[in-house]
Amino acid sequence: CRGMEEFISNISLVKKCQVYKSTRGYVNIDIECRTPALIVQDKENGNYSIDNEGNRIFGIQKAMRLPIVTGHITDETAQAGLKEIAGAIQGNKFWEAQIEQVHFKENGNVIMVPRVGDHIIELGKAEKVDEKLEKLYLFYKKGMNTVGWNKYSRLNIEFNDKVICTRKEK
């Protein structure tokens, strides 16, 4: 049983695994799987998914409808920024449905592309992402529903307590 447990535990999708023999002689396998939150297209490490704890999951990205992460992705980005973003999006039905793409610029700033609305979201650094997205959610609820979802080309949520909007050029 120990060898089976080690083999299964080495699969990137598996979070926890326990293999044991029952009193009737059956082999039981209890598996807890990781839940992918983002699909990462990384030039250096290939394509993989990442869960909200920052763990890489290989081999399942084609079957999932998750936000795509592109751009300048480093090991440092994967450890800090991706974990922060995945944690903010996963489990939040609105952001899971709204965010289509996350792009890392070379300077470490993050741009998000939503599914609804003809604008981009400038996140700044991938820090305090929960707070930034909560601020944006309130703006969406109170502001965008009034003025329209296609009035602005950019929404910058990098700074505390502000949503800086750039109007579309006519």
LUMTOR-700665 format. One line per field, with one value per atom (N, C-alpha, C): residue number from 1; atom name; residue in three letters; z, y, x. Coordinates in Angstrom, 2 decimals, decimal comma, m for minus. Atoms other than C-alpha are relative to their C-alpha. Layout:
pos c(NUM; ...)
site c(CA; ...)
code c(ala; ...)
up c(Z; ...)
north c(Y; ...)
east c(X; ...)
END
This chain:
pos c(1; 1; 1; 2; 2; 2; 3; 3; 3; 4; 4; 4; 5; 5; 5; 6; 6; 6; 7; 7; 7; 8; 8; 8; 9; 9; 9; 10; 10; 10; 11; 11; 11; 12; 12; 12; 13; 13; 13; 14; 14; 14; 15; 15; 15; 16; 16; 16; 17; 17; 17; 18; 18; 18; 19; 19; 19; 20; 20; 20; 21; 21; 21; 22; 22; 22; 23; 23; 23; 24; 24; 24; 25; 25; 25; 26; 26; 26; 27; 27; 27; 28; 28; 28; 29; 29; 29; 30; 30; 30; 31; 31; 31; 32; 32; 32; 33; 33; 33; 34; 34; 34; 35; 35; 35; 36; 36; 36; 37; 37; 37; 38; 38; 38; 39; 39; 39; 40; 40; 40; 41; 41; 41; 42; 42; 42; 43; 43; 43; 44; 44; 44; 45; 45; 45; 46; 46; 46; 47; 47; 47; 48; 48; 48; 49; 49; 49; 50; 50; 50; 51; 51; 51; 52; 52; 52; 53; 53; 53; 54; 54; 54; 55; 55; 55; 56; 56; 56; 57; 57; 57; 58; 58; 58; 59; 59; 59; 60; 60; 60; 61; 61; 61; 62; 62; 62; 63; 63; 63; 64; 64; 64; 65; 65; 65; 66; 66; 66; 67; 67; 67; 68; 68; 68; 69; 69; 69; 70; 70; 70; 71; 71; 71; 72; 72; 72; 73; 73; 73; 74; 74; 74; 75; 75; 75; 76; 76; 76; 77; 77; 77; 78; 78; 78; 79; 79; 79; 80; 80; 80; 81; 81; 81; 82; 82; 82; 83; 83; 83; 84; 84; 84; 85; 85; 85; 86; 86; 86; 87; 87; 87; 88; 88; 88; 89; 89; 89; 90; 90; 90; 91; 91; 91; 92; 92; 92; 93; 93; 93; 94; 94; 94; 95; 95; 95; 96; 96; 96; 97; 97; 97; 98; 98; 98; 99; 99; 99; 100; 100; 100; 101; 101; 101; 102; 102; 102; 103; 103; 103; 104; 104; 104; 105; 105; 105; 106; 106; 106; 107; 107; 107; 108; 108; 108; 109; 109; 109; 110; 110; 110; 111; 111; 111; 112; 112; 112; 113; 113; 113; 114; 114; 114; 115; 115; 115; 116; 116; 116; 117; 117; 117; 118; 118; 118; 119; 119; 119; 120; 120; 120; 121; 121; 121; 122; 122; 122; 123; 123; 123; 124; 124; 124; 125; 125; 125; 126; 126; 126; 127; 127; 127; 128; 128; 128; 129; 129; 129; 130; 130; 130; 131; 131; 131; 132; 132; 132; 133; 133; 133; 134; 134; 134; 135; 135; 135; 136; 136; 136; 137; 137; 137; 138; 138; 138; 139; 139; 139; 140; 140; 140; 141; 141; 141; 142; 142; 142; 143; 143; 143; 144; 144; 144; 145; 145; 145; 146; 146; 146; 147; 147; 147; 148; 148; 148; 149; 149; 149; 150; 150; 150; 151; 151; 151; 152; 152; 152; 153; 153; 153; 154; 154; 154; 155; 155; 155; 156; 156; 156; 157; 157; 157; 158; 158; 158; 159; 159; 159; 160; 160; 160; 161; 161; 161; 162; 162; 162; 163; 163; 163; 164; 164; 164; 165; 165; 165; 166; 166; 166; 167; 167; 167; 168; 168; 168; 169; 169; 169; 170; 170; 170)
site c(N; CA; C; N; CA; C; N; CA; C; N; CA; C; N; CA; C; N; CA; C; N; CA; C; N; CA; C; N; CA; C; N; CA; C; N; CA; C; N; CA; C; N; CA; C; N; CA; C; N; CA; C; N; CA; C; N; CA; C; N; CA; C; N; CA; C; N; CA; C; N; CA; C; N; CA; C; N; CA; C; N; CA; C; N; CA; C; N; CA; C; N; CA; C; N; CA; C; N; CA; C; N; CA; C; N; CA; C; N; CA; C; N; CA; C; N; CA; C; N; CA; C; N; CA; C; N; CA; C; N; CA; C; N; CA; C; N; CA; C; N; CA; C; N; CA; C; N; CA; C; N; CA; C; N; CA; C; N; CA; C; N; CA; C; N; CA; C; N; CA; C; N; CA; C; N; CA; C; N; CA; C; N; CA; C; N; CA; C; N; CA; C; N; CA; C; N; CA; C; N; CA; C; N; CA; C; N; CA; C; N; CA; C; N; CA; C; N; CA; C; N; CA; C; N; CA; C; N; CA; C; N; CA; C; N; CA; C; N; CA; C; N; CA; C; N; CA; C; N; CA; C; N; CA; C; N; CA; C; N; CA; C; N; CA; C; N; CA; C; N; CA; C; N; CA; C; N; CA; C; N; CA; C; N; CA; C; N; CA; C; N; CA; C; N; CA; C; N; CA; C; N; CA; C; N; CA; C; N; CA; C; N; CA; C; N; CA; C; N; CA; C; N; CA; C; N; CA; C; N; CA; C; N; CA; C; N; CA; C; N; CA; C; N; CA; C; N; CA; C; N; CA; C; N; CA; C; N; CA; C; N; CA; C; N; CA; C; N; CA; C; N; CA; C; N; CA; C; N; CA; C; N; CA; C; N; CA; C; N; CA; C; N; CA; C; N; CA; C; N; CA; C; N; CA; C; N; CA; C; N; CA; C; N; CA; C; N; CA; C; N; CA; C; N; CA; C; N; CA; C; N; CA; C; N; CA; C; N; CA; C; N; CA; C; N; CA; C; N; CA; C; N; CA; C; N; CA; C; N; CA; C; N; CA; C; N; CA; C; N; CA; C; N; CA; C; N; CA; C; N; CA; C; N; CA; C; N; CA; C; N; CA; C; N; CA; C; N; CA; C; N; CA; C; N; CA; C; N; CA; C; N; CA; C; N; CA; C; N; CA; C; N; CA; C; N; CA; C; N; CA; C; N; CA; C; N; CA; C; N; CA; C; N; CA; C; N; CA; C; N; CA; C; N; CA; C; N; CA; C; N; CA; C; N; CA; C; N; CA; C; N; CA; C; N; CA; C; N; CA; C; N; CA; C; N; CA; C; N; CA; C; N; CA; C)
code c(cys; cys; cys; arg; arg; arg; gly; gly; gly; met; met; met; glu; glu; glu; glu; glu; glu; phe; phe; phe; ile; ile; ile; ser; ser; ser; asn; asn; asn; ile; ile; ile; ser; ser; ser; leu; leu; leu; val; val; val; lys; lys; lys; lys; lys; lys; cys; cys; cys; gln; gln; gln; val; val; val; tyr; tyr; tyr; lys; lys; lys; ser; ser; ser; thr; thr; thr; arg; arg; arg; gly; gly; gly; tyr; tyr; tyr; val; val; val; asn; asn; asn; ile; ile; ile; asp; asp; asp; ile; ile; ile; glu; glu; glu; cys; cys; cys; arg; arg; arg; thr; thr; thr; pro; pro; pro; ala; ala; ala; leu; leu; leu; ile; ile; ile; val; val; val; gln; gln; gln; asp; asp; asp; lys; lys; lys; glu; glu; glu; asn; asn; asn; gly; gly; gly; asn; asn; asn; tyr; tyr; tyr; ser; ser; ser; ile; ile; ile; asp; asp; asp; asn; asn; asn; glu; glu; glu; gly; gly; gly; asn; asn; asn; arg; arg; arg; ile; ile; ile; phe; phe; phe; gly; gly; gly; ile; ile; ile; gln; gln; gln; lys; lys; lys; ala; ala; ala; met; met; met; arg; arg; arg; leu; leu; leu; pro; pro; pro; ile; ile; ile; val; val; val; thr; thr; thr; gly; gly; gly; his; his; his; ile; ile; ile; thr; thr; thr; asp; asp; asp; glu; glu; glu; thr; thr; thr; ala; ala; ala; gln; gln; gln; ala; ala; ala; gly; gly; gly; leu; leu; leu; lys; lys; lys; glu; glu; glu; ile; ile; ile; ala; ala; ala; gly; gly; gly; ala; ala; ala; ile; ile; ile; gln; gln; gln; gly; gly; gly; asn; asn; asn; lys; lys; lys; phe; phe; phe; trp; trp; trp; glu; glu; glu; ala; ala; ala; gln; gln; gln; ile; ile; ile; glu; glu; glu; gln; gln; gln; val; val; val; his; his; his; phe; phe; phe; lys; lys; lys; glu; glu; glu; asn; asn; asn; gly; gly; gly; asn; asn; asn; val; val; val; ile; ile; ile; met; met; met; val; val; val; pro; pro; pro; arg; arg; arg; val; val; val; gly; gly; gly; asp; asp; asp; his; his; his; ile; ile; ile; ile; ile; ile; glu; glu; glu; leu; leu; leu; gly; gly; gly; lys; lys; lys; ala; ala; ala; glu; glu; glu; lys; lys; lys; val; val; val; asp; asp; asp; glu; glu; glu; lys; lys; lys; leu; leu; leu; glu; glu; glu; lys; lys; lys; leu; leu; leu; tyr; tyr; tyr; leu; leu; leu; phe; phe; phe; tyr; tyr; tyr; lys; lys; lys; lys; lys; lys; gly; gly; gly; met; met; met; asn; asn; asn; thr; thr; thr; val; val; val; gly; gly; gly; trp; trp; trp; asn; asn; asn; lys; lys; lys; tyr; tyr; tyr; ser; ser; ser; arg; arg; arg; leu; leu; leu; asn; asn; asn; ile; ile; ile; glu; glu; glu; phe; phe; phe; asn; asn; asn; asp; asp; asp; lys; lys; lys; val; val; val; ile; ile; ile; cys; cys; cys; thr; thr; thr; arg; arg; arg; lys; lys; lys; glu; glu; glu; lys; lys; lys)
up c(0,00; 0,00; 0,00; m0,10; 0,78; m1,38; 1,34; m2,78; m0,86; 0,75; m4,28; 0,47; m0,58; m1,94; m0,49; 0,47; m2,92; m1,49; 1,43; m6,63; m0,28; 0,21; m6,47; 0,52; m0,59; m4,24; m0,90; 0,91; m6,93; m1,21; 1,08; m9,38; 0,41; m0,37; m9,45; 0,37; m0,32; m9,28; 1,40; m1,29; m6,02; 1,14; m1,17; m2,83; 1,16; m1,06; m0,33; m0,48; 0,37; m0,72; 1,18; m1,03; 1,69; m0,56; 0,47; 0,71; 1,20; m1,14; 3,23; m0,33; 0,19; 3,48; 1,06; m0,93; 5,02; 0,73; m0,76; 7,50; m0,86; 0,91; 4,63; m1,09; 0,97; 2,60; m1,24; 1,15; 0,15; 0,15; 0,00; m0,82; m0,25; 0,11; m0,27; m0,31; 0,36; m1,84; 0,19; m0,22; m0,51; m0,59; 0,69; m2,72; 0,14; 0,04; m2,26; m1,11; 1,16; m5,50; 0,19; 0,05; m6,03; m0,97; 0,88; m7,66; m0,81; 0,82; m10,59; 0,02; 0,01; m10,56; m1,23; 1,17; m13,48; m0,92; 0,97; m16,66; m0,36; 0,22; m17,09; m1,29; 1,22; m20,48; 0,21; m0,42; m19,41; m1,03; 1,04; m22,06; 0,54; m0,57; m19,69; 0,52; m0,66; m17,82; m0,69; 0,71; m20,36; 0,56; m0,45; m19,82; 1,19; m1,18; m16,50; 0,64; m0,79; m14,13; 1,37; m1,36; m10,67; 0,90; m0,94; m7,62; 0,86; m0,80; m5,04; 1,05; m0,92; m2,91; m0,74; 0,79; m5,76; m0,50; 0,46; m6,57; m1,49; 1,43; m10,18; m0,24; 0,37; m11,79; m1,50; 1,40; m15,09; m0,67; 0,83; m17,88; m0,05; 0,03; m17,38; m0,56; 0,36; m18,69; m1,20; 1,17; m21,95; 0,34; m0,36; m20,14; 0,87; m0,95; m17,95; m0,68; 0,46; m18,62; 1,13; m1,04; m16,45; m0,63; 0,54; m16,84; m0,45; 0,56; m18,96; 0,52; m0,45; m17,56; m1,06; 1,02; m20,08; 0,44; m0,23; m20,24; 0,61; m0,61; m18,29; 1,32; m1,19; m15,83; 0,45; m0,58; m13,58; 1,17; m1,17; m10,67; 1,16; m1,05; m8,33; m0,21; 0,33; m10,13; 0,37; m0,27; m9,83; 1,49; m1,43; m6,12; 0,68; m0,71; m5,09; m0,75; 0,74; m7,75; m0,43; 0,46; m9,20; 1,16; m1,19; m5,75; 0,50; m0,46; m4,74; m0,91; 0,97; m7,92; 0,01; m0,03; m7,89; 1,25; m1,25; m4,25; m0,02; 0,07; m5,03; m0,96; 1,02; m8,07; 0,37; m0,26; m7,02; 1,17; m1,03; m5,03; m0,03; 0,16; m6,03; m1,34; 1,25; m8,61; m0,99; 0,91; m10,01; m0,74; 0,64; m10,64; m0,82; 0,82; m11,87; m1,37; 1,26; m14,54; m0,77; 0,64; m15,25; m0,58; 0,45; m15,60; m1,05; 1,12; m18,94; m0,15; 0,18; m19,03; 1,03; m0,90; m16,66; m0,70; 0,72; m18,23; 0,90; m0,79; m16,40; m0,94; 0,77; m17,83; 0,57; m0,45; m17,56; 1,30; m1,24; m14,75; 1,21; m1,09; m12,65; 0,18; m0,07; m13,13; m0,73; 0,52; m13,95; m0,68; 0,72; m16,51; m0,09; 0,12; m16,48; m1,11; 1,07; m19,39; 0,43; m0,41; m18,42; m1,17; 1,03; m20,34; m0,39; 0,25; m20,00; 0,08; 0,06; m20,97; m0,96; 1,00; m23,55; 0,62; m0,70; m21,16; 0,54; m0,71; m19,45; 1,43; m1,42; m15,72; 0,32; m0,40; m14,55; 1,51; m1,40; m11,26; 0,73; m0,65; m10,61; 0,41; m0,52; m8,59; 0,54; m0,49; m7,55; 1,53; m1,46; m3,94; 0,40; m0,51; m1,92; m1,08; 1,14; m4,89; 0,46; m0,53; m2,77; 0,19; m0,27; m1,69; m1,31; 1,28; m5,22; m0,76; 0,73; m6,73; 0,70; m0,74; m3,98; m0,36; 0,39; m4,80; m1,43; 1,38; m8,50; m0,09; m0,01; m7,78; 0,39; m0,40; m5,98; m1,12; 1,13; m8,93; m1,11; 1,01; m11,33; 0,38; m0,45; m9,24; m0,03; m0,16; m8,62; m1,18; 1,07; m11,51; m1,40; 1,37; m14,58; m0,39; 0,33; m14,35; m0,33; 0,28; m14,50; m1,32; 1,19; m17,21; m1,19; 1,09; m19,26; 0,07; m0,11; m19,52; m1,08; 1,10; m22,69; m0,10; 0,03; m21,77; 0,17; m0,33; m20,53; m0,69; 0,60; m22,14; 1,06; m1,08; m18,89; 1,35; m1,39; m15,22; 0,82; m0,79; m12,95; 1,47; m1,40; m9,47; 0,85; m0,67; m8,45; 1,34; m1,17; m5,84; 1,01; m1,08; m2,48; m0,21; m0,02; m2,48; m1,26; 1,26; m6,12; m1,15; 1,30; m9,47; m1,00; 0,98; m12,16; m1,36; 1,26; m15,40; m1,15; 1,21; m18,89; m1,01; 0,98; m21,32; m1,35; 1,37; m24,76; m0,89; 0,98; m27,57; m1,04; 0,97; m30,00; m1,41)
north c(m1,20; 0,00; 1,26; m1,18; 2,41; 0,43; m0,32; 2,21; 0,63; m0,59; 2,91; 1,43; m1,33; 5,87; 1,00; m0,88; 7,36; 0,30; m0,19; 6,83; 0,99; m0,87; 8,51; 1,40; m1,31; 11,34; 0,83; m0,73; 12,27; 0,58; m0,59; 13,16; 1,43; m1,40; 16,97; 0,40; m0,31; 17,00; m0,46; 0,58; 15,03; 0,87; m0,80; 17,11; m0,92; 0,97; 14,24; m1,37; 1,36; 10,48; m0,93; 1,00; 7,64; m1,34; 1,35; 3,96; m0,93; 0,91; 1,32; m1,23; 1,26; m2,21; m0,08; 0,13; m2,77; m1,34; 1,26; m5,52; m1,16; 1,05; m7,40; m0,34; 0,29; m7,35; 0,87; m0,91; m4,58; 1,11; m1,14; m1,89; 1,25; m1,26; 1,57; 1,12; m1,15; 4,73; 1,25; m1,29; 8,13; 1,08; m1,04; 11,02; 1,33; m1,37; 14,76; 0,71; m0,64; 16,64; 1,51; m1,45; 20,16; 0,55; m0,65; 22,58; 1,07; m1,00; 24,47; 1,33; m1,33; 28,24; 0,80; m0,73; 29,54; m0,96; 0,72; 28,17; 0,92; m0,81; 29,42; m0,44; 0,26; 29,69; 0,61; m0,42; 29,89; m0,46; 0,33; 30,03; m0,87; 0,75; 28,61; m1,38; 1,24; 25,91; m0,72; 0,63; 25,02; 0,42; m0,33; 25,13; m0,87; 0,70; 24,17; 0,79; m0,70; 25,05; 0,27; m0,31; 26,53; 0,07; m0,09; 26,19; 1,25; m1,23; 28,88; 0,01; 0,05; 27,74; 0,17; m0,20; 28,30; m1,27; 1,27; 24,62; m0,19; 0,27; 23,69; m1,35; 1,23; 21,09; m0,19; 0,22; 19,55; m0,93; 0,95; 17,88; 0,12; m0,08; 19,11; 1,32; m1,34; 22,70; 0,05; m0,04; 21,84; m0,31; 0,40; 20,47; 1,04; m0,95; 23,53; 1,34; m1,35; 26,86; 0,96; m0,84; 29,05; 1,19; m1,12; 32,42; m0,47; 0,30; 32,23; 1,03; m0,90; 33,71; 0,01; m0,15; 35,07; 1,06; m1,09; 37,42; m0,46; 0,21; 37,66; m0,73; 0,83; 34,78; m0,59; 0,53; 33,98; m0,91; 0,83; 31,55; 0,86; m0,93; 34,54; 0,39; m0,34; 35,53; m1,16; 1,17; 32,00; m0,20; 0,22; 31,81; 1,05; m1,06; 35,17; 0,47; m0,63; 36,82; m0,94; 0,94; 33,81; m0,56; 0,51; 32,47; 1,04; m1,09; 35,85; 0,17; m0,18; 36,18; m1,21; 1,22; 32,55; m0,05; 0,00; 32,89; 0,98; m1,01; 36,01; m0,40; 0,36; 34,54; m1,28; 1,30; 30,93; 0,08; m0,01; 30,48; 1,22; m1,19; 33,88; m0,14; 0,28; 33,16; 1,15; m1,14; 36,70; 0,06; m0,13; 36,83; m1,24; 1,20; 33,22; 0,17; m0,21; 34,23; 1,21; m1,28; 37,72; 0,04; m0,13; 37,32; m1,06; 0,88; 35,86; m0,21; 0,08; 36,64; 0,87; m0,74; 37,77; 0,08; m0,19; 39,26; 0,70; m0,59; 39,94; 0,76; m0,81; 42,81; m0,23; 0,21; 42,79; 0,71; m0,74; 45,37; m0,60; 0,67; 43,01; 0,45; m0,43; 44,92; m0,99; 0,98; 42,91; 0,71; m0,47; 43,56; m1,18; 1,04; 41,62; 0,38; m0,21; 41,20; m0,67; 0,58; 40,74; m0,58; 0,55; 38,73; 0,99; m0,97; 41,48; 1,39; m1,36; 45,05; 0,09; m0,22; 46,50; 0,86; m0,72; 47,58; m1,00; 0,84; 46,28; 0,52; m0,33; 46,24; 0,04; m0,14; 47,57; m0,23; 0,41; 45,82; 0,55; m0,36; 47,11; m1,28; 1,20; 44,66; m0,97; 1,03; 41,39; m0,06; m0,11; 42,52; 0,49; m0,39; 42,91; m0,12; 0,21; 41,50; m0,09; 0,07; 40,68; 1,39; m1,36; 44,32; 0,76; m0,70; 45,64; m0,48; 0,54; 43,31; 0,35; m0,41; 44,15; 1,44; m1,40; 47,85; 0,07; 0,01; 47,11; m0,54; 0,57; 44,99; 1,06; m1,09; 47,92; 1,02; m0,92; 50,16; m0,57; 0,65; 47,66; 0,11; m0,02; 47,47; 1,40; m1,34; 51,19; 0,93; m0,92; 52,88; m0,50; 0,51; 50,69; m0,27; 0,23; 49,75; 1,30; m1,31; 53,49; 0,58; m0,65; 54,72; m0,94; 0,96; 51,52; m0,70; 0,84; 48,74; 0,27; m0,23; 50,03; 1,45; m1,42; 53,69; 0,21; m0,19; 53,19; m1,05; 0,93; 51,63; m0,64; 0,50; 51,19; 0,33; m0,21; 50,78; m0,34; 0,21; 51,24; m0,11; 0,23; 49,75; m0,19; 0,17; 49,91; 0,74; m0,86; 52,65; m0,21; 0,20; 52,50; 0,87; m0,69; 53,46; 0,81; m0,72; 54,64; m0,96; 0,65; 53,39; 1,13; m1,05; 55,53; m0,50; 0,42; 55,34; 0,85; m0,69; 56,24; m0,18; 0,06; 57,12; m0,45; 0,40; 55,61; 1,22; m1,07; 57,86; m0,25; 0,14; 58,54; 0,04)
east c(0,82; 0,00; 0,85; m0,85; 2,86; 0,51; m0,49; 4,23; m1,09; 1,12; 0,80; m0,26; 0,24; 0,34; 1,04; m1,07; 3,71; m0,17; 0,18; 3,02; m1,13; 1,16; m0,41; 0,28; m0,31; 0,87; 0,91; m0,89; 3,43; m0,72; 0,79; 0,64; m0,34; 0,14; 0,43; m1,43; 1,41; m3,40; m0,40; 0,34; m3,38; 0,55; m0,38; m3,36; 0,39; m0,24; m3,60; m0,43; 0,36; m3,67; 0,25; m0,17; m4,18; m0,47; 0,31; m4,09; 0,09; 0,02; m5,07; m0,84; 0,73; m6,41; m1,11; 1,12; m9,84; 0,06; 0,04; m10,66; m0,47; 0,49; m12,34; 1,02; m1,04; m9,12; m0,02; 0,06; m10,09; 1,03; m0,90; m7,62; m0,84; 0,74; m9,12; 0,97; m0,83; m7,74; m0,86; 0,67; m8,83; 0,89; m0,77; m7,75; m0,73; 0,50; m8,22; 0,76; m0,62; m7,57; 0,14; m0,15; m6,30; m1,05; 0,96; m8,75; 0,72; m0,68; m7,20; m0,76; 0,61; m7,82; 0,41; m0,51; m5,70; 0,73; m0,82; m4,15; 1,16; m1,18; m0,59; 0,68; m0,77; 1,11; 1,38; m1,32; 4,74; 1,03; m0,98; 7,49; 1,13; m1,12; 10,12; m0,41; 0,40; 8,17; m1,14; 1,10; 5,48; m1,35; 1,35; 1,74; m0,38; 0,46; 0,25; m1,13; 1,02; m2,58; 0,59; m0,45; m2,19; m1,23; 1,12; m4,41; 0,15; m0,02; m5,20; 1,11; m1,13; m2,24; 1,33; m1,21; 0,24; 0,65; m0,56; 0,80; m0,25; 0,13; 1,43; m0,66; 0,71; m0,83; 0,23; m0,33; 0,26; m1,00; 0,73; m1,71; m1,50; 1,46; m5,28; m0,53; 0,44; m5,39; m0,96; 0,87; m7,20; m1,45; 1,36; m10,24; m0,71; 0,56; m10,82; m0,32; 0,32; m12,52; 0,37; m0,56; m10,33; 0,70; m0,77; m8,60; 1,39; m1,32; m5,44; 0,99; m1,06; m2,21; 1,09; m1,03; 0,28; 1,00; m0,94; 3,24; 1,30; m1,32; 6,47; m0,18; 0,23; 6,16; 1,33; m1,24; 9,09; m0,37; 0,27; 9,43; m0,48; 0,45; 9,04; m1,46; 1,39; 5,82; m0,92; 0,84; 4,48; m0,20; 0,11; 5,19; m0,87; 0,72; 3,76; m1,24; 1,09; 1,63; m1,11; 1,02; m0,13; m0,81; 0,70; m0,98; m0,99; 0,87; m2,43; m1,22; 1,09; m4,51; m0,93; 0,83; m5,69; m0,86; 0,74; m6,73; m1,16; 1,06; m8,78; m1,11; 0,99; m10,54; m0,74; 0,61; m11,14; m0,98; 1,02; m14,32; m0,91; 0,84; m15,72; m0,70; 0,74; m18,43; 0,07; m0,05; m18,37; 1,33; m1,31; m14,61; 0,36; m0,23; m14,49; m0,65; 0,71; m17,02; 0,53; m0,35; m15,64; 1,42; m1,39; m11,86; 0,32; m0,32; m10,79; 1,51; m1,45; m7,07; 0,70; m0,88; m4,33; 1,34; m1,26; m1,21; 1,02; m1,08; 2,08; 0,93; m0,94; 4,13; 1,41; m1,38; 7,94; 0,32; m0,26; 7,84; m0,73; 0,71; 5,66; m1,44; 1,40; 2,41; m0,89; 0,95; m0,69; m1,16; 1,17; m3,41; m0,97; 1,02; m6,67; m0,97; 0,98; m9,06; m1,30; 1,27; m12,71; m0,78; 0,87; m15,30; m1,09; 1,07; m17,93; 0,59; m0,52; m17,13; 1,16; m1,06; m14,78; 1,09; m1,04; m12,02; 1,02; m0,97; m8,90; 0,10; m0,14; m8,23; 1,49; m1,40; m4,87; 0,08; m0,05; m4,16; 1,21; m1,26; m0,65; 0,71; m0,67; 1,45; m1,04; 0,92; m0,19; 0,05; 0,04; m0,59; m1,38; 1,32; m3,80; m1,07; 0,90; m5,70; m1,45; 1,37; m8,78; m0,59; 0,47; m9,08; m0,24; 0,13; m8,54; m1,22; 1,16; m11,14; m1,31; 1,21; m13,65; m0,36; 0,20; m13,21; m0,56; 0,47; m13,69; m1,43; 1,35; m16,77; m1,03; 0,91; m18,39; m0,16; 0,07; m17,53; m0,87; 0,85; m19,07; m1,47; 1,40; m22,26; m0,61; 0,57; m22,70; 0,28; m0,37; m20,89; m0,29; 0,11; m20,81; m1,45; 1,41; m24,48; m0,72; 0,60; m25,27; 0,50; m0,58; m22,86; 0,17; m0,18; m22,56; 1,34; m1,18; m20,03; 1,04; m0,94; m18,36; 0,46; m0,37; m17,69; 1,51; m1,42; m14,12; 0,88; m0,95; m11,07; 0,90; m0,85; m9,09; m0,61; 0,37; m9,94; 1,24; m1,20; m6,92; m0,39; 0,34; m7,36; 1,25; m1,29; m3,71; 0,07; m0,14; m4,14; m1,13; 0,98; m5,97; m1,24; 1,29; m9,65; m0,29; 0,26; m9,60; m0,17; 0,09; m10,75; 0,19; m0,30; m9,15; m0,43; 0,59; m11,09; 0,54; m0,40; m9,88; m1,12; 1,08; m12,65; 0,52; m0,35; m12,64; 0,06; m0,06; m11,61; m1,07; 1,10; m14,43; 0,47)
END
